Amino acid sequence: MIRTLLEIIAEITGKEKGSLFTLITFVKDRPAHDRRYAIDFAKIKADFSWKPASLFHQSLSDTVVWYLENRPWWERIITGAYLEYCRLKYGKRVAE
């Protein structure tokens, strides 16, 4: 999954895929960690004629583009600057 995400990032940004792969760090699995996650939407498709609005790869690409285009928004989360807004809006209920 992470390789797919890094390939998409490389595609969009023009960065070298190999250099992005060097960012991957393997860590020891936590106990009882699920080895695989899978979703089968066959039942909801059959019962309600539902299907995903877009393909997974396209949705992942759209998400990467959104994050690249909205850097100021997520940087405030990383730095903690958004907490001031939350305190003003919600008061003391905001946990740090």
C-alpha positions in Angstrom: 0.0 0.0 0.0 2.7 2.5 1.0 4.6 1.7 -2.3 1.4 2.5 -4.3 1.1 5.8 -2.4 4.7 6.7 -3.0 4.4 5.8 -6.7 1.4 8.2 -6.9 3.3 10.9 -5.1 6.3 10.4 -7.5 3.9 10.6 -10.5 2.3 13.8 -9.3 5.4 15.6 -8.1 7.9 14.3 -10.6 10.2 13.0 -7.8 12.2 9.9 -8.3 10.3 6.9 -7.1 13.4 5.1 -5.8 14.3 8.1 -3.6 10.8 8.1 -2.0 11.1 4.3 -1.3 14.1 5.0 0.9 11.7 6.8 3.2 10.1 3.5 4.2 11.1 2.3 7.6 10.1 -1.2 8.6 9.1 -1.6 12.3 8.3 -4.7 14.4 4.6 -5.6 14.1 2.5 -5.1 17.1 1.0 -8.3 18.7 -2.3 -9.5 17.0 -1.8 -7.1 14.1 -4.0 -8.0 11.2 -1.9 -9.1 8.2 -4.4 -8.1 5.6 -7.4 -5.9 5.3 -9.9 -6.4 2.5 -13.3 -5.0 1.6 -15.8 -6.8 -0.6 -18.7 -4.6 -1.5 -20.5 -7.4 -3.4 -23.4 -7.6 -0.9 -24.1 -3.9 -0.8 -23.8 -3.8 -4.6 -26.3 -6.7 -5.0 -28.7 -5.3 -2.4 -28.6 -1.6 -3.2 -26.9 -1.3 -6.6 -24.1 0.6 -4.9 -20.7 1.0 -6.3 -17.7 3.2 -5.4 -17.9 6.7 -6.9 -14.3 6.3 -8.2 -11.6 3.7 -8.4 -9.3 3.4 -5.4 -6.1 4.5 -7.3 -7.9 7.6 -8.6 -9.3 8.4 -5.2 -5.8 8.0 -3.7 -4.4 10.3 -6.4 -7.1 12.9 -5.7 -6.2 12.8 -2.0 -2.5 13.4 -2.7 -3.4 16.3 -4.9 -5.7 17.8 -2.2 -2.9 17.6 0.4 -0.4 19.2 -1.9 -2.8 22.0 -2.8 -3.8 22.6 0.9 -0.5 22.6 2.6 -1.2 25.6 4.9 -4.2 23.6 6.3 -2.4 20.5 7.3 0.8 22.3 8.4 -1.3 24.0 11.1 -2.2 20.5 12.4 1.4 19.3 12.5 2.7 22.5 14.3 -0.3 22.5 16.7 -1.3 26.0 15.6 -4.9 24.8 14.9 -5.4 24.2 18.7 -5.8 27.9 19.3 -8.7 28.0 16.8 -10.2 24.9 18.5 -9.9 26.5 21.9 -11.6 29.7 20.7 -14.3 27.8 19.0 -14.9 24.9 21.5 -13.4 26.2 24.7 -11.7 24.0 27.2 -13.0 20.8 25.7 -10.1 20.6 23.4 -7.4 18.1 24.4 -3.8 18.7 23.4 
